[in-house]
Amino acid sequence: MNVPAELKYTSDHEWIRVEGDSATIGITDYAQGELGDVVFVELPDIGDAFDKEDAIATIEAVKTVADVLLPMGGTVEAVNEKLDDASEIINQDAYGEGWILKIKMSDPTELDSCMTAAEYIASIS
């Protein structure tokens, strides 16, 4: 299973790549595998503000519908518009082209509760 060491993880199977005061968020390879074929992603609007643990996006898959929960508060800086026409990118490249959105974090210390790659692997094993 692919779990990049440089990322942070949540118990809800989101991954976070921190770059300064911004964070790119997606769902893990494990999560996309559990969901099955992703058929639609509902994305927030750029500029929308959210609090920690808010549902920020919705992923519809063949098996189920799942919310993407925000691991920290912040404002949406960018969304992956490629997902509008090709949501299956999440299944093909969860940690790369399948990213979901970018957030300008309001309080980066909220990420302190996230897991390392090793902790995430232990949680799903």
GROMACS elastic network, one bead per residue, 0.5 to 0.9 nm:
[ bonds ]
;  ai    aj funct       b0    kb
    1    29     6  0.73509   500
    1    30     6  0.72714   500
    1   121     6  0.88215   500
    2    28     6  0.83987   500
    2    29     6  0.63581   500
    2    30     6  0.79626   500
    2    95     6  0.88741   500
    3     6     6  0.89133   500
    3     7     6  0.81359   500
    3    28     6  0.75736   500
    3    29     6  0.73727   500
    3    30     6  0.85336   500
    3    95     6  0.87493   500
    3   117     6  0.60822   500
    3   118     6  0.84566   500
    3   120     6  0.81751   500
    3   121     6  0.74003   500
    4     7     6  0.59910   500
    4     8     6  0.88333   500
    4    95     6  0.81342   500
    4   117     6  0.65752   500
    5     8     6  0.80132   500
    5   116     6  0.72028   500
    5   117     6  0.50920   500
    5   118     6  0.76363   500
    6    17     6  0.75663   500
    6   116     6  0.81688   500
    6   117     6  0.75518   500
    7    15     6  0.63512   500
    7    16     6  0.56477   500
    7    17     6  0.52401   500
    7    18     6  0.76972   500
    7   115     6  0.88685   500
    7   116     6  0.71014   500
    7   117     6  0.68195   500
    8    14     6  0.83917   500
    8    15     6  0.56415   500
    8    16     6  0.50378   500
    8    17     6  0.66495   500
    8    18     6  0.82369   500
    8   111     6  0.80995   500
    8   114     6  0.59559   500
    8   115     6  0.56549   500
    8   116     6  0.53496   500
    8   117     6  0.66451   500
    8   120     6  0.85836   500
    9    12     6  0.82512   500
    9    13     6  0.65217   500
    9    14     6  0.57092   500
    9    16     6  0.62106   500
    9    28     6  0.81903   500
    9    71     6  0.88020   500
    9   114     6  0.54534   500
    9   116     6  0.62824   500
    9   117     6  0.68586   500
    9   119     6  0.85144   500
    9   120     6  0.63420   500
   10    13     6  0.53201   500
   10    14     6  0.53554   500
   10    15     6  0.66251   500
   10    16     6  0.83654   500
   10    71     6  0.70446   500
   10   113     6  0.81074   500
   10   114     6  0.53048   500
   10   115     6  0.60558   500
   10   116     6  0.89568   500
   10   120     6  0.75483   500
   11    14     6  0.75156   500
   11   114     6  0.79096   500
   11   115     6  0.78229   500
   11   120     6  0.74799   500
   11   123     6  0.77054   500
   11   124     6  0.89433   500
   12    27     6  0.86784   500
   12    31     6  0.85384   500
   12    68     6  0.79859   500
   12    69     6  0.73240   500
   13    26     6  0.86516   500
   13    27     6  0.57965   500
   13    28     6  0.55530   500
   13    29     6  0.86141   500
   13    30     6  0.74828   500
   13    31     6  0.58550   500
   13    68     6  0.86242   500
   13   120     6  0.84678   500
   14    25     6  0.67209   500
   14    26     6  0.55758   500
   14    28     6  0.56848   500
   14    31     6  0.80225   500
   14    68     6  0.71439   500
   14    69     6  0.75675   500
   14    70     6  0.83264   500
   14    71     6  0.80000   500
   15    24     6  0.81424   500
   15    25     6  0.56510   500
   15    26     6  0.53907   500
   15    27     6  0.56604   500
   15    28     6  0.58779   500
   15    95     6  0.79584   500
   16    23     6  0.61670   500
   16    24     6  0.56468   500
   16    26     6  0.68557   500
   16    27     6  0.87419   500
   16    71     6  0.82300   500
   16   111     6  0.89180   500
   16   114     6  0.88708   500
   17    22     6  0.84162   500
   17    23     6  0.54241   500
   17    24     6  0.50965   500
   17    25     6  0.66097   500
   17    26     6  0.88977   500
   18    21     6  0.72210   500
   18    22     6  0.59786   500
   18    24     6  0.65884   500
   18    25     6  0.89368   500
   19    22     6  0.52706   500
   19    23     6  0.59513   500
   19    24     6  0.79684   500
   20    23     6  0.78468   500
   21   103     6  0.84885   500
   21   104     6  0.59191   500
   21   105     6  0.56543   500
   21   106     6  0.80659   500
   21   107     6  0.85713   500
   21   108     6  0.69866   500
   22    74     6  0.89270   500
   22    77     6  0.83319   500
   22   102     6  0.67894   500
   22   103     6  0.55062   500
   22   105     6  0.56754   500
   22   108     6  0.87387   500
   23   101     6  0.83738   500
   23   102     6  0.55175   500
   23   103     6  0.52354   500
   23   104     6  0.65142   500
   23   105     6  0.68777   500
   24    78     6  0.89132   500
   24    99     6  0.69885   500
   24   100     6  0.75198   500
   24   101     6  0.58251   500
   24   103     6  0.64414   500
   25    70     6  0.82932   500
   25    71     6  0.88733   500
   25    95     6  0.89799   500
   25    99     6  0.60793   500
   25   100     6  0.58367   500
   25   101     6  0.55410   500
   25   102     6  0.61644   500
   25   103     6  0.78250   500
   26    68     6  0.80638   500
   26    90     6  0.83279   500
   26    94     6  0.69064   500
   26    95     6  0.69520   500
   26    96     6  0.89507   500
   26    98     6  0.69962   500
   26   101     6  0.70315   500
   27    30     6  0.81510   500
   27    31     6  0.61066   500
   27    32     6  0.67718   500
   27    68     6  0.75959   500
   27    90     6  0.78472   500
   27    94     6  0.64351   500
   27    95     6  0.77046   500
   27    98     6  0.83502   500
   27    99     6  0.75612   500
   27   100     6  0.78568   500
   28    31     6  0.50767   500
   28    32     6  0.63734   500
   28    33     6  0.85954   500
   28    94     6  0.61113   500
   28    95     6  0.70008   500
   29    32     6  0.52713   500
   29    33     6  0.62104   500
   29    34     6  0.87031   500
   29    90     6  0.84328   500
   29    91     6  0.75620   500
   29    93     6  0.80573   500
   29    94     6  0.55876   500
   29    95     6  0.73931   500
   30    33     6  0.51852   500
   30    34     6  0.63037   500
   30    35     6  0.87555   500
   30   124     6  0.83136   500
   31    34     6  0.50823   500
   31    35     6  0.61374   500
   31    36     6  0.86285   500
   32    35     6  0.50610   500
   32    36     6  0.61165   500
   32    37     6  0.76671   500
   32    38     6  0.76090   500
   32    61     6  0.89068   500
   32    90     6  0.68828   500
   32    91     6  0.57070   500
   32    94     6  0.73117   500
   33    36     6  0.53386   500
   33    37     6  0.79990   500
   33    91     6  0.72282   500
   34    63     6  0.84745   500
   35    38     6  0.71602   500
   35    59     6  0.88498   500
   35    60     6  0.84017   500
   35    61     6  0.59230   500
   35    62     6  0.73237   500
   35    63     6  0.59299   500
   35    64     6  0.64048   500
   35    65     6  0.79708   500
   35    66     6  0.81081   500
   36    61     6  0.60417   500
   36    62     6  0.60510   500
   36    63     6  0.60650   500
   36    64     6  0.82518   500
   36    91     6  0.78030   500
   37    60     6  0.86728   500
   37    61     6  0.53792   500
   37    62     6  0.55632   500
   37    63     6  0.77203   500
   37    87     6  0.89152   500
   37    88     6  0.66826   500
   37    90     6  0.88169   500
   37    91     6  0.66602   500
   38    41     6  0.77628   500
   38    59     6  0.69603   500
   38    60     6  0.59258   500
   38    62     6  0.65166   500
   38    63     6  0.88094   500
   38    87     6  0.59784   500
   38    88     6  0.53293   500
   38    89     6  0.83444   500
   38    90     6  0.70476   500
   38    91     6  0.67207   500
   39    59     6  0.78673   500
   39    60     6  0.57593   500
   39    61     6  0.51925   500
   39    62     6  0.68220   500
   39    86     6  0.82137   500
   39    87     6  0.58134   500
   39    88     6  0.64952   500
   40    58     6  0.82454   500
   40    59     6  0.60277   500
   40    60     6  0.50465   500
   40    61     6  0.68863   500
   40    83     6  0.76335   500
   40    84     6  0.73027   500
   40    85     6  0.85832   500
   40    86     6  0.82781   500
   40    87     6  0.56051   500
   40    88     6  0.81938   500
   41    57     6  0.71061   500
   41    58     6  0.56986   500
   41    60     6  0.61387   500
   41    61     6  0.87906   500
   41    83     6  0.65706   500
   41    84     6  0.69073   500
   41    87     6  0.63348   500
   41   100     6  0.85982   500
   42    56     6  0.88493   500
   42    57     6  0.55149   500
   42    58     6  0.50157   500
   42    59     6  0.64546   500
   42    60     6  0.81857   500
   42    83     6  0.89085   500
   42    84     6  0.81858   500
   43    56     6  0.72866   500
   43    57     6  0.50073   500
   43    58     6  0.69596   500
   43    59     6  0.88282   500
   43    79     6  0.68673   500
   43    80     6  0.82425   500
   43    81     6  0.85815   500
   43    83     6  0.88593   500
   43    84     6  0.86669   500
   43   100     6  0.77559   500
   43   101     6  0.79493   500
   44    47     6  0.87362   500
   44    48     6  0.69423   500
   44    56     6  0.63295   500
   44    57     6  0.62136   500
   44    76     6  0.75507   500
   44    79     6  0.74829   500
   44   101     6  0.85045   500
   45    48     6  0.56709   500
   45    76     6  0.70429   500
   45    77     6  0.88561   500
   45    78     6  0.83048   500
   45    79     6  0.77169   500
   46    49     6  0.87723   500
   46    75     6  0.77319   500
   46    77     6  0.55563   500
   46    78     6  0.58216   500
   46    79     6  0.70160   500
   47    75     6  0.57531   500
   47    76     6  0.51186   500
   47    77     6  0.62941   500
   47    78     6  0.84361   500
   48    74     6  0.84732   500
   48    75     6  0.55879   500
   48    76     6  0.55237   500
   48    77     6  0.84996   500
   49    73     6  0.76040   500
   49    74     6  0.56388   500
   49    76     6  0.64106   500
   49   103     6  0.89847   500
   50    53     6  0.84638   500
   50    54     6  0.62743   500
   50    55     6  0.84714   500
   50    56     6  0.73469   500
   50    70     6  0.77147   500
   50    72     6  0.83309   500
   50    73     6  0.54544   500
   50    74     6  0.55413   500
   50    75     6  0.63034   500
   50    76     6  0.80596   500
   51    54     6  0.56408   500
   51    70     6  0.73278   500
   51    71     6  0.86430   500
   51    72     6  0.65655   500
   51    74     6  0.64786   500
   51    75     6  0.89011   500
   51   106     6  0.88827   500
   52    55     6  0.89299   500
   52    69     6  0.78762   500
   52    70     6  0.54295   500
   52    71     6  0.54378   500
   52    74     6  0.78730   500
   52   110     6  0.77147   500
   53    56     6  0.84974   500
   53    68     6  0.89023   500
   53    69     6  0.51495   500
   53    71     6  0.56621   500
   53    72     6  0.68393   500
   53    73     6  0.78040   500
   54    68     6  0.82913   500
   54    69     6  0.54530   500
   54    70     6  0.54692   500
   54    71     6  0.82197   500
   54    72     6  0.87044   500
   54    73     6  0.82242   500
   55    58     6  0.75557   500
   55    67     6  0.56915   500
   55    68     6  0.55444   500
   55    70     6  0.63247   500
   56    67     6  0.72273   500
   56    68     6  0.57576   500
   56    69     6  0.58395   500
   56    70     6  0.61389   500
   57    66     6  0.85812   500
   57    67     6  0.58103   500
   57    68     6  0.50657   500
   57    69     6  0.73986   500
   57    70     6  0.88014   500
   57   100     6  0.81983   500
   57   101     6  0.88151   500
   58    65     6  0.70370   500
   58    66     6  0.57551   500
   58    68     6  0.59332   500
   59    64     6  0.84614   500
   59    65     6  0.56906   500
   59    66     6  0.52353   500
   59    67     6  0.61813   500
   59    68     6  0.73173   500
   59    87     6  0.88818   500
   60    63     6  0.82190   500
   60    64     6  0.62844   500
   60    66     6  0.65186   500
   60    67     6  0.87874   500
   61    64     6  0.53059   500
   61    65     6  0.59142   500
   61    66     6  0.81167   500
   62    65     6  0.82332   500
   69    72     6  0.89250   500
   70    73     6  0.69075   500
   70    74     6  0.87043   500
   71   110     6  0.72967   500
   71   111     6  0.66250   500
   71   113     6  0.86012   500
   71   114     6  0.76704   500
   72   103     6  0.88159   500
   72   105     6  0.67362   500
   72   106     6  0.76753   500
   72   107     6  0.70839   500
   72   108     6  0.71642   500
   72   109     6  0.84220   500
   72   110     6  0.54318   500
   72   111     6  0.63037   500
   73   103     6  0.83357   500
   73   104     6  0.84621   500
   73   105     6  0.59778   500
   73   106     6  0.56158   500
   73   107     6  0.66605   500
   73   108     6  0.84260   500
   73   110     6  0.77415   500
   74   103     6  0.58234   500
   74   104     6  0.53522   500
   74   107     6  0.75743   500
   75   102     6  0.84795   500
   75   103     6  0.53849   500
   75   104     6  0.52289   500
   75   105     6  0.67293   500
   75   106     6  0.75216   500
   76    79     6  0.75254   500
   76   101     6  0.71642   500
   76   102     6  0.59610   500
   76   104     6  0.64049   500
   76   105     6  0.88731   500
   77   101     6  0.76059   500
   77   102     6  0.53873   500
   77   103     6  0.52766   500
   77   104     6  0.61703   500
   78    81     6  0.86751   500
   78   100     6  0.87272   500
   78   101     6  0.55874   500
   78   102     6  0.50089   500
   78   103     6  0.71509   500
   79    82     6  0.87720   500
   79    83     6  0.88427   500
   79    99     6  0.84034   500
   79   100     6  0.60218   500
   79   102     6  0.62915   500
   80    83     6  0.59137   500
   80    84     6  0.80203   500
   80    97     6  0.83922   500
   80    98     6  0.77835   500
   80    99     6  0.65177   500
   80   100     6  0.53036   500
   80   101     6  0.58312   500
   80   102     6  0.84440   500
   81    84     6  0.55495   500
   81    85     6  0.78877   500
   81    86     6  0.89977   500
   81   100     6  0.85859   500
   82    85     6  0.59283   500
   82    86     6  0.59654   500
   82    87     6  0.73557   500
   82    89     6  0.82075   500
   82    97     6  0.85138   500
   82    98     6  0.85473   500
   83    88     6  0.75280   500
   83    89     6  0.69441   500
   83    90     6  0.80032   500
   83    98     6  0.76044   500
   83    99     6  0.88899   500
   83   100     6  0.78371   500
   84    87     6  0.62697   500
   85    88     6  0.88632   500
   86    89     6  0.59916   500
   86    90     6  0.86543   500
   87    90     6  0.61540   500
   87    91     6  0.80658   500
   87    98     6  0.79886   500
   88    91     6  0.52561   500
   88    92     6  0.64818   500
   88    93     6  0.87453   500
   88    98     6  0.81602   500
   89    93     6  0.57755   500
   89    94     6  0.71579   500
   89    96     6  0.89729   500
   89    97     6  0.65314   500
   89    98     6  0.50488   500
   89    99     6  0.87176   500
   90    93     6  0.54917   500
   90    95     6  0.80827   500
   90    96     6  0.85711   500
   90    97     6  0.73932   500
   90    99     6  0.71771   500
   90   100     6  0.83826   500
   91    94     6  0.59771   500
   91    98     6  0.74916   500
   92    97     6  0.84036   500
   92    98     6  0.74242   500
   93    96     6  0.53484   500
   93    97     6  0.57038   500
   93    98     6  0.52561   500
   93    99     6  0.83277   500
   94    97     6  0.68979   500
   94    99     6  0.64650   500
   95    98     6  0.61171   500
   95    99     6  0.62622   500
   96    99     6  0.60313   500
   97   100     6  0.87606   500
   99   102     6  0.84370   500
  103   106     6  0.88923   500
  105   108     6  0.58266   500
  105   110     6  0.89978   500
  106   110     6  0.89264   500
  107   110     6  0.58968   500
  107   111     6  0.82629   500
  108   111     6  0.57765   500
  108   112     6  0.79367   500
  109   112     6  0.54560   500
  109   113     6  0.83960   500
  110   113     6  0.65675   500
  110   114     6  0.82621   500
  111   114     6  0.53446   500
  111   115     6  0.87783   500
  112   115     6  0.81709   500
  115   118     6  0.78181   500
  115   119     6  0.55031   500
  115   120     6  0.58025   500
  116   119     6  0.51495   500
  116   120     6  0.61231   500
  116   121     6  0.86136   500
  117   120     6  0.50527   500
  117   121     6  0.61268   500
  117   122     6  0.86138   500
  118   121     6  0.51633   500
  118   122     6  0.62589   500
  118   123     6  0.86854   500
  119   122     6  0.51061   500
  119   123     6  0.62201   500
  119   124     6  0.89343   500
  120   123     6  0.50082   500
  120   124     6  0.64886   500
  120   125     6  0.86623   500
  121   124     6  0.54299   500
  121   125     6  0.60829   500
  122   125     6  0.52218   500
